[in-house]
Amino acid sequence: MNNAATKSDLIIADPSKYKWKALIGAIMGYLFDALDFMVLALAIPLLVQLWDISLASAGLISTATIFGAALGGYAWGPLSDKFGRKKTMMVCLAWFGIFTFLCGLATGYSQLLIFRFIAGLGLGGEWVIGAAFITEYFPPEQRARATSSVQSAWPLGYAVALGVNAYIVPLYPLETGWKWLFYTGILAFLAVFYIAAFVPESPAWLQSQKNKAEGKESISKTVTDAATWTDLFKKGNLKPTLLAFGICASCLVSYWGAGTWVPSYLSVERGLNVRAMSGYLMVLNACGFVGYYAYGYLADKVGRRANFILGSLGSAIVILVWINVSSPSLALVMAGIFGFVTYGYWGPLAAFTAEQFPTAVRGVGAGFAYASGRMMAALAPFVMGGIATSISLGFALGLIGIIYALGAVIAYFMKETKTTIVVD
């Protein structure tokens, strides 16, 4: 029997006392998750020049990363159930921090591809474990805004990557400048040290371990021991499973399709140099940061479903306008609008997805939906790279507008959950 679960003096933290520290830990984890993904998007234009690879081949590096993250997403959830949220979060952050750093030491395309896949396996757990932390520390009435706060760390991580790209990379020749983007992966250990020092283990998880050690039946035991993937495809759960997967796929495919190639689009088809491109993306992410909080408020006040319908339709319109404007000043304005709308609206995704499921299958349902959506998203950079090679990158980005619009259709058929009380 697990020794940690049998200690009679097991200390369970007061959620109300430590929820803000848990939130900071989740925010830090997601910041470095974002930094890790974004340094690759910024390195791709440099690697295309340095290694003389096609856009499709460059896209395959992103695909390998996201595919690894999708596979990791299936594994880290069960691991956090067995070993605890805190321990698995720390291992997860250390994993992708180390392998991202090693990407900077890669000597060729194949080696980088392998390192990115392995780093992706670690990246796949951060969102899943972080969502569990927030769910188990925050009461229902604060949960959507808390998850939006965590999502707001994404543009912060992007901003750090852009700062490195604008002010450190240009100091070195092309052969070595790109490496500094990946060296930033080691910064993930700052989050590891913070969580180790200031964030207690999830009270809900510890209570479930204590109940098991004492031979007690509990809601947590019923959920974690009974639910399986096959339960998701039974009659009562099939519809929410398909819709939750659909909304996650729409958000993730559109994000990674656009997120991977917008830097290259600004560089290749708009002719922006490294510093000018970084300025555009800084505006995009600054407005995205504000958007997360605005849409979190919208989801709590107007409703989760309205949030995703308005956000998806707005994103479809904005991206089509943005890629067709020719004025640099107008393009800068559109970059800000794009960040506010397309980043902000899926801030409450974790809450909305989890709330679609009954308690008995909530954990496995939300995890399956997000990991499967990520699996679909893994194809987006590679497919878009192929389309860009045969037609144009602008045309490939235009197709993302269709994916955004499909998200609005999916959201329309999902149940409204702003008053749902989640019992864990």
N, C-alpha and C positions, 0 to 999 in steps of 0.2 A: 504494500500500500504506500502511496506517495507520502513521504515524511512531512512535506510542507503542509499537506492537507490534514495531518493528524495532530499537529501541535495544539495543545489545549490553550496556550497563551497567544493564539493567533490574533493579531491586531487588525481590525477592519476599520479603515479610515471613514470619517464622516464625509459623505459626498458634498454636502453644502460647504464644508470648510476647504476642501481641496479641489473643487470643480474648476476654479480659475487656473490653478496650477496645471491641472490636467489639460485644460484648453490651450494654455501656452505650449505645453509639450506637444500636443497634436498639431498646433500651428507651426511650430519649429520643424516637426517631422515633415509636414506637407511642403514647407518652404524649400527644404533640401530635396524633396521629391521633385518639385518643380525645377529647381536649379539643375538637377541631374538630367532631366528630360530636355531642358532648354539649351544646355551647352551643346548637345548633339545637333539640334536644329541650327544653331549658329555656326557649328563647325562644318556642316555639310557643304556650304558654298566654298569654304577654304579647301576641303578635301577633294572636291570636284576639280579644282584648279591644280592642286598639288599632285594628285594621283591619276589625273586624267581619266576619271571614271564617269559613266553615264549617269543621268538623273535617276534612271530606274535602279541602277546599282547602288547609288547613294540612298535612295528610298528604302532599299532592302536592309540597310543598317538600322533605320528607324523601325522597320517592320520586325526585325529580330529583337529589338529592345521591347517593343510593345507585346510581341508574342510571348517573350519570356515573362513579362509582367502579367499577362493573362494566365499563363500556367501557374505562376507564383500565387496569383489571387485565389486559385482553388485550394492551395496547400496551407497558406498562412492562417486562414480562418480556423480550421481544425487544430492547428498547432497552438494558436492563442487560446483555444478552449481547453487544451490539455495542460499547457505550461504557464498560462497567464498572459494578460495583455502587455504588462510592463516588460517582461523578459523578451517576449517575441518582438515587440516594437524595437527594443535596443539591438537585438540581433539583426533584424531587418534593416535598420538604418546603417549599422556597421557593414553589413553585407554589401549594399549597393554603394556605400561610400568608398570602400576598398577597391571594388572592381571598376568603378568609374575612374578612380585615380589611375588604375592600371591601364585604362584605355589610353591615357596620355603617353604610356610607354610602348604602345603598339607600334610595330615596325612596318605594318602593311595592312591591306584591306581585310584579308581573311582573319588575321589576328584581332583586329578591331571588331569585326562582326561577332566573333566568339565572345570577347569580353563584354560587348553590349548585351548579348543574350543572357549571359550569366548575371550581369548587373540588373537586367530586367526582372529576373527571378526574385531578387530582393525588393525591387521597386513595387512589385505586384502586391506586397503585403501592407504597405504603409497606409493606404486609404482604408483597407478593410479593418486593420487593427485600430487605427485612429477613430474610425466611425464607431467602433465598439466602445472605446474609451468615452467618447462624447455621449453616446446613448446611455451608458451606465453611470455617468456622473451627473448628467443634467436632467431636470424634470421636463415633462412633455411640453409645457408652455414656453420653454426656452430653447428647445432642441433644434428647431429649424434655423433660428438665428445663430445658434452655436455652430452648426454645420456650415453655414454661410461664412462665419468668421474663419473657420478652418480653410475653406476654399479661398478666402481672400489672401492667404499666404502664397497662393500660386503666382500672382503677379509680383509679389515681393521676391520670390525665388527667381523669377524671370528677370527682374530688375538687377539682381546681383550678377546674373549671367551676362546681361547687357553691359553692365559696368566693366566686367572683366574683358568683354569683347571690344569695348570702345577704348579702354585706357591701358590695358595690359597687353593684349594680343598685338596691337600695332607696334609695340616696342621691340618686337622680335621678327626675324625673317619668317616667311610663310612656312618653311620647313619645321620650325619649332613653335611658332606662335599659337597654332591650333591646340598644342598640347596643354597649354595653360588653362584652357577651358575645362578640360577633363581633370586637371589637378585639383580643381575646386571641389571635387567629390569628397575629398577628405574632410571638408568642413562639416559633413553630416555627423561627425563625432561630437560636435558642440551640442547637438540635440541628444545624443546618447548620454553625455555627461549630465545634462540638465535633468533628463528623465530619471537617471539613476539617483540623483541627489535630491530632487524635489517632488517627484510624482509618486504617490503610493500606488500599490497594485489596485486594480479595479475592485471596489467594495462588493459589487454584485458577483464577480468571479470568485473572490475569496469566500463569500458566504456560501456559494454553491459548493466549493471544495469542502468547507466545514460541514455542510449538510451531508455530503456524501460520506465523509469520514465518520460521522455520527450515525450513519444509516438512515437518515431522514429522506423522505420523498419531498421534492420541492418543484416549483415551476421551472427553475433553471435546469434541474435534472431531467425533467420531462422533455424540455426543449432540446437540450444538447444530446441526450441519449436516444430519443425516439425519431427525430427528424432525419430524413434521408432525401437524396435527390429524387427518388421515385415518388415521394410524397408530393412533389411539386407538380406532377403531371396527372394527379388524380382529379376528378371532375371539379371539385370545389376550388382547387388551387391552380388549375390550368390557365384560366384567363388572366389572373394577376401575374402569374409567372411569365406568360408571353408578353404582356403589356410592359411589365417592369424591365424585361430584357430589351424590348423595343425602344423604350425611352432611354435606357443606358446606351444602347447601340447608336441611337441617333446622336446623343450628346458626344459620345466618345469618338465615333467615326468622323463627325463633322469637325470636332476640335482638332484631332490629330491630322486629319487631312489638311485643314487650313494651317494649324500651328506648325507643322513640319515644313510647309512650303512657302508660307508668307515671307520669311526672311530671304529665301532664294528669289521669290518673285520681285521683291523690292530691289534686290541686288542685280538680278539678271535682266528683267524686263523694264524696270524703272530706272536702272542705272545709278542707284544710290551707293555711295561708298560706305565703308564699314561704320564710320561715325554717324553719317546721316541716317543710315538704316537703323542704327541703334536708337537714335532720337525718335524716329517714328514708333518703334516698338516700345520705347519708354512711355510715350503718350498713351499708346494702346493699353499697356498694363496698369498705368496710373488710373485711367478711367475704369478699367476692369476691377480694380480694387474697390472703387466707390460703388460699382455696379453690384458687387456681391452683397453689400449691406443693403442697398436699395431693394434688390429683388428678394432678399431675406425678409425684409419688412413687408413687401408685397405678398409673399407667400403666407405670412402669418395673418395678415389683415384681410386680403381679398380671397386667398385660397391657393393651394399648391397647383391645382389644375390650371387655373387662369394664368398663373405665373409661367408655366411651361408653354401654354398655347401662345401667349403674347410674346414671350421670349424667342420661341422657335420661329414664328412668322417674322418678327422683327429682324432676327439674324439672317434669314433668307434674303430679305430686302436689302439689308445693309451691305452684305458681302457682294451682291450683284452690282450695287452702286459703286462701292469702293474700287473694285477692280477695273471699272470703266471710266473713272475720272482721270483727267490728264493734268489738271492744275496741281502743282506740289502743295500749295497751301490748303486746297480743298481735300487733297489726299490725306493730309495731316489731320484735318478735322474729322474725316471719315474713319481714320485709324482710332481716334478717341471714341467715336460713337460705336464702332465695332467692338472695342474692348468693353465698354459699358454694357452693351446689350448681350453680346455672345458669351462673355464670361459670367456676367451677373446672374443670368436666368437659371443656370443650373447649380448655383450655390446650395439650394435646398435639396439637391438630388438624393443625398444619403437618407434624409428624413423621409422624403416622398416615396422612395423605393421601399424602404423598410416598412412603412405604414400600409403598404398595399397588402401585406401578408398577415394572416392570423398568427397568434403568438407561437403556436407549435412549430411553424415552419418559417418564422421571420428571419432568423439568422441564416439558415441555409438558402432561403429564397433570395434575400438581398445579395448574398455573396455570389450565388450562381448568376444572377442577373448582371451584376457588374463585371464579373470575370468573363462571362460570355460576350458581353458588349465590348470588352477590351479585346477579346479574340477577333471579333469582327473589325475593330479599329486597327488591329495589327496589319491588316491588308491594305489599309487606306494609303499610307505613304508610298508603298511599292506600286500599287495600281495607279495612283496619281502621277508617279514618276514616269510610268509607261505612257500614260495619256499625254503628259507634258512633252515627252520625247517625240511622239508621233503627231501631235497637234500643237498644243501650246500650254504653258503653265497657267495662263489666264483662263483658258477654257476649262482646265481641270479644276481650278478653284471655283469657277462658276457652277460646276456640277455639285459642289458642296451645298449650294443654296437649296437644291432639291432635297438633300438629306435633312437640312434644317426644317424645311416645310413638312416633311414626313413626321418629324417629331411632334409638330402641332396636332397632326391627325391622331397619332398614338395617344397623346395626352388627353385629347377630347374623350376617349373611351375609358380612361382610367377613373377610379373613384376619387372623389374629393376627400381629403383626410385631415384638414386643418383642425378639426375637433376630435380627432382620434386620440384616445389615451392608450399609450403603449405600455403594456405590463410585461416587464422582463423577469 
